[in-house]
Amino acid sequence: MKKYTIGLITGALLAISAMMFMGARDSERGKYQAFASEGRRYLLDTQSAKLYSYNINSDNGWVLRSDGF
């Protein structure tokens, strides 16, 4: 019974690791992170560190707040 349990745990960990590695190869996902603070909406470009805020009066809605690095 002990070998069965160890084998089951090992198999589950290998399956989880494989799924994590398959999901980590696509670098375009997660480029933007959206969040809200004090009633304002922000969008952060994680590759260039540019910060955008949402402005309803703007033509496209998103306005560059910080130019990054």
Phi, psi and omega per residue, in radians:
M1 nan -0.584 -3.124
K2 -1.168 -0.731 3.112
K3 -1.117 -0.660 3.117
Y4 -1.088 -0.779 -3.131
T5 -1.145 -0.766 3.117
I6 -1.112 -0.727 3.101
G7 -1.121 -0.677 3.121
L8 -1.154 -0.774 3.116
I9 -1.134 -0.760 3.119
T10 -1.074 -0.777 3.112
G11 -1.090 -0.727 3.123
A12 -1.131 -0.746 3.125
L13 -1.139 -0.682 3.090
L14 -1.133 -0.714 3.119
A15 -1.136 -0.749 3.119
I16 -1.133 -0.741 3.120
S17 -1.086 -0.736 3.127
A18 -1.088 -0.731 3.117
M19 -1.130 -0.674 3.131
M20 -1.148 -0.753 -3.141
F21 -1.191 -0.613 3.092
M22 -1.157 -0.648 -3.139
G23 -1.342 -0.343 -3.066
A24 -1.476 -0.154 -3.046
R25 -1.461 -0.237 -3.133
D26 -1.615 1.855 -3.044
S27 -1.451 -0.239 -3.122
E28 -1.348 -0.436 3.105
R29 -1.268 2.433 3.130
G30 1.423 0.260 3.124
K31 -1.148 -0.629 -3.116
Y32 -1.961 2.414 3.044
Q33 -2.096 2.195 -3.141
A34 -1.836 2.472 3.087
F35 -2.713 2.879 3.137
A36 -2.221 2.531 3.109
S37 -2.608 2.219 3.118
E38 0.937 0.715 3.081
G39 1.405 0.049 3.114
R40 -1.890 2.608 3.131
R41 -1.843 2.365 -3.120
Y42 -2.222 2.700 3.090
L43 -2.350 2.155 -3.110
L44 -1.936 2.175 3.021
D45 -1.470 1.896 -3.018
T46 -1.288 -0.263 3.119
Q47 -1.519 -0.616 -3.121
S48 -1.918 -0.092 -3.132
A49 1.104 0.452 3.070
K50 -1.458 2.387 -3.120
L51 -1.952 2.217 3.124
Y52 -2.003 2.566 3.018
S53 -2.115 2.657 -3.108
Y54 -1.518 2.206 3.113
N55 -2.214 2.025 -3.082
I56 -1.153 -0.403 -3.123
N57 -1.489 -0.145 -3.138
S58 -1.385 2.779 3.131
D59 -1.089 -0.836 -3.129
N60 -1.806 -0.057 3.076
G61 1.672 -0.700 -3.075
W62 -1.741 2.252 -3.110
V63 -2.072 2.336 3.121
L64 -1.202 2.142 -3.126
R65 -1.758 -0.679 -3.103
S66 -2.398 2.366 -3.050
D67 -1.488 0.137 3.080
G68 1.467 -2.509 -3.057
F69 -1.285 nan nan
